[in-house]
């Protein structure tokens, strides 16, 4: 492992900071500690870090505000939020603003190390292909996902989507079931033949009319179905689960 991989731990729990630092240093990481958001911002200003672990609930400045300021200084910073509390609104806000993910305390250190390695090696964010003939939906989804550091392509027809899949390996497909010419199911199955590992989120505004196609897509390993108008918090949560390698509950 490369010695220069740098990690910043930000938490007002001194014991947790020292424990995490000891284990990560033993693995060969360059680890720094900040006990509050203000100190973390000062340290991030002075140097970039490959990974930042940031507690959400801290005195003086909460983790969401600290994350926002860190991102303004280092837009490409990879920040994993941590919490021992139920702070759903703060978690959603941090994820919307580009946090890498969320970990719940007590931390699983094997998972921490795995996350550092994945974040270090992943480079740019996941590639998402939006497939929808509604320009407004495409623009809205693309703007939000690009802000979250995902790489995004748009296709307005099934044919365009299949052509795009031949050119690039997309991590996630967001596919409307009702498309001109070939429908969303046919599009999904064609791309699945080309890229078996691609994960698909299907969507529709026509719950009854598209129910058979939705069922067939789910039977063919589509991740889930969302119904329009899309709940962006729900969509972002699903994409973060996919990014973290979590499959849906059966």
C-alpha positions in Angstrom: 0.0 0.0 0.0 1.2 3.5 -0.8 2.6 5.3 2.3 1.3 8.7 1.1 -2.4 7.8 1.5 -3.5 10.4 4.0 -6.5 10.3 6.3 -7.9 13.1 8.5 -10.1 12.0 11.5 -12.4 14.7 12.8 -14.2 13.9 16.1 -14.5 15.4 19.5 -14.2 11.9 21.0 -10.5 11.7 21.8 -10.6 8.0 22.5 -12.2 7.2 19.1 -9.7 9.4 17.3 -6.7 7.7 18.9 -8.1 4.2 18.3 -8.8 4.9 14.7 -5.5 6.6 14.2 -3.5 3.7 15.8 -5.1 1.1 13.6 -4.8 3.1 10.4 -1.2 4.0 11.1 -0.5 0.4 11.7 -1.8 -0.3 8.2 0.6 2.3 6.7 -1.7 5.4 6.4 -0.6 8.9 7.1 -3.1 9.9 9.8 -3.9 13.3 11.2 -6.5 14.2 13.9 -8.7 17.2 14.5 -10.9 17.5 17.6 -13.3 20.0 16.1 -14.5 21.4 12.8 -12.6 24.6 13.0 -9.3 22.8 13.4 -10.2 20.4 10.5 -10.9 23.4 8.2 -7.5 24.8 9.1 -5.7 21.5 8.4 -7.6 21.0 5.1 -6.6 24.5 4.1 -2.9 23.6 4.6 -2.9 20.3 2.7 -5.2 17.9 0.8 -6.2 14.6 2.4 -7.1 11.5 0.5 -9.9 10.7 2.9 -11.7 12.6 5.7 -13.8 10.9 8.4 -16.0 13.6 9.9 -18.3 13.2 12.9 -21.7 14.8 12.4 -22.5 15.8 15.9 -19.7 18.1 17.4 -19.7 21.2 19.6 -19.4 24.7 18.1 -19.7 23.6 14.5 -21.6 20.5 13.4 -20.3 18.0 10.8 -22.6 19.2 8.1 -21.3 22.8 8.3 -17.7 21.5 8.6 -18.3 19.4 5.5 -19.6 22.3 3.6 -16.6 24.4 4.4 -14.1 21.6 3.6 -15.8 21.1 0.2 -15.5 24.8 -0.5 -11.7 24.6 0.1 -11.2 21.1 -1.4 -14.1 20.4 -3.8 -12.6 17.0 -4.6 -12.3 15.9 -0.9 -13.7 12.5 -0.2 -15.6 12.8 3.1 -17.2 10.0 5.1 -19.6 11.1 7.7 -19.8 9.3 11.1 -22.5 9.4 13.8 -23.7 7.5 16.8 -27.0 9.4 16.8 -30.2 9.5 14.8 -29.8 12.7 12.8 -31.6 11.8 9.6 -32.0 15.3 8.4 -28.4 16.2 8.9 -27.3 12.9 7.1 -29.5 13.6 4.1 -28.2 17.2 3.9 -24.6 16.0 4.0 -25.2 13.4 1.3 -27.0 15.9 -0.9 -23.9 18.2 -0.6 -21.5 15.5 -1.7 -20.5 13.4 1.3 -19.1 10.1 0.3 -21.4 8.1 2.6 -22.3 7.6 6.3 -20.9 5.2 8.9 -22.6 4.5 12.2 -20.8 4.1 15.5 -19.4 1.9 16.9 -17.2 1.7 13.8 -16.2 -1.5 12.1 -12.5 -0.8 11.5 -12.3 -3.4 8.7 -15.0 -1.5 6.9 -13.2 1.8 7.6 -10.0 0.4 6.0 -12.0 -1.0 3.0 -13.7 2.4 2.5 -10.3 4.2 2.5 -8.9 1.8 -0.1 -12.0 2.1 -2.3 -12.1 5.9 -2.1 -8.4 6.1 -2.8 -8.6 3.9 -5.9 -12.0 5.0 -7.3 -10.8 8.2 -8.9 -13.8 10.1 -10.3 -17.3 9.4 -9.1 -19.5 6.7 -10.5 -20.8 6.9 -14.1 -24.6 7.3 -14.3 -26.7 7.1 -17.5 -30.1 8.8 -17.3 -32.6 7.4 -19.9 -35.7 9.4 -20.3 -37.5 11.3 -23.1 -38.6 14.1 -20.7 -35.9 16.9 -21.0 -37.0 18.4 -17.7 -36.5 15.2 -15.8 -33.2 14.6 -17.4 -32.0 18.1 -16.7 -33.1 18.0 -13.0 -31.5 14.6 -12.3 -28.3 15.5 -14.2 -27.8 18.8 -12.4 -28.2 17.2 -8.9 -26.0 14.2 -9.7 -23.3 16.3 -11.2 -23.3 18.5 -8.1 -22.8 15.3 -6.2 -19.6 14.6 -8.2 -21.1 11.8 -10.3 -20.3 11.6 -14.0 -23.6 11.7 -15.9 -24.7 11.0 -19.4 -28.2 11.5 -20.8 -30.1 9.4 -23.5 -33.6 10.4 -24.6 -34.4 7.1 -26.4 -33.6 3.4 -25.9 -31.5 3.4 -29.0 -29.3 6.3 -27.8 -28.9 4.5 -24.4 -27.8 1.2 -26.0 -25.3 3.1 -28.2 -24.0 4.9 -25.1 -23.7 1.6 -23.2 -21.5 0.2 -26.1 -19.2 3.1 -25.7 -18.9 3.4 -21.9 -19.3 1.1 -18.9 -21.9 2.9 -16.7 -22.2 2.0 -13.0 -25.9 3.0 -12.7 -28.7 3.3 -15.2 -31.8 5.4 -14.3 -34.4 4.3 -16.9 -37.9 5.5 -17.5 -40.2 2.6 -18.5 -42.2 4.6 -21.0 -39.9 5.6 -23.9 -40.5 6.2 -27.6 -39.9 3.3 -30.0 -38.4 0.7 -27.7 -39.6 0.7 -24.1 -37.5 0.9 -20.9 -37.6 -2.8 -20.3 -36.3 -3.6 -23.7 -33.6 -1.0 -23.3 -32.6 -2.4 -19.9 -32.4 -6.0 -21.1 -30.3 -4.9 -24.2 -27.9 -3.0 -22.0 -27.8 -5.9 -19.4 -26.6 -8.1 -22.3 -23.8 -5.7 -23.0 -22.9 -4.8 -19.4 -24.1 -7.5 -17.0 -22.7 -5.7 -13.9 -24.5 -2.4 -14.5 -27.1 -1.6 -11.8 -30.5 -0.3 -13.0 -33.0 1.9 -11.2 -36.2 2.0 -13.1 -38.8 4.7 -12.9 -42.3 5.5 -14.2 -45.2 7.9 -13.8 -47.6 5.2 -14.9 -47.9 2.8 -12.0 -50.8 0.7 -13.4 -50.0 0.9 -17.1 -46.3 0.0 -16.7 -46.8 -2.6 -13.9 -46.1 -5.6 -16.1 -42.9 -4.1 -17.5 -41.8 -3.0 -14.0 -42.4 -6.6 -12.7 -40.4 -8.0 -15.6 -37.5 -5.6 -15.0 -37.4 -6.4 -11.3 -37.4 -10.2 -12.1 -34.4 -9.5 -14.3 -32.4 -8.0 -11.5 -33.3 -4.3 -11.7 -32.3 -2.8 -8.4 -35.7 -1.1 -7.6 -38.5 1.0 -9.1 -39.2 4.6 -8.2 -42.5 6.3 -9.1 -42.6 9.9 -10.5 -42.5 12.6 -9.3 -39.1 11.3 -8.1 -38.2 11.8 -4.4 -34.6 13.0 -4.7 -33.7 12.0 -1.2 -34.8 8.5 -1.9 -32.9 8.4 -5.2 -29.7 9.7 -3.7 -30.0 7.2 -0.8 -30.4 4.3 -3.3 -27.4 5.5 -5.3 -25.3 5.7 -2.2 -26.3 2.2 -1.2 -25.3 1.0 -4.7 -22.0 2.8 -4.4 -21.4 1.2 -1.0 -22.0 -2.3 -2.6 -25.2 -2.9 -0.7 -27.9 -4.8 -2.4 -31.6 -4.2 -1.7 -33.4 -6.2 0.9 -35.5 -9.1 -0.5 
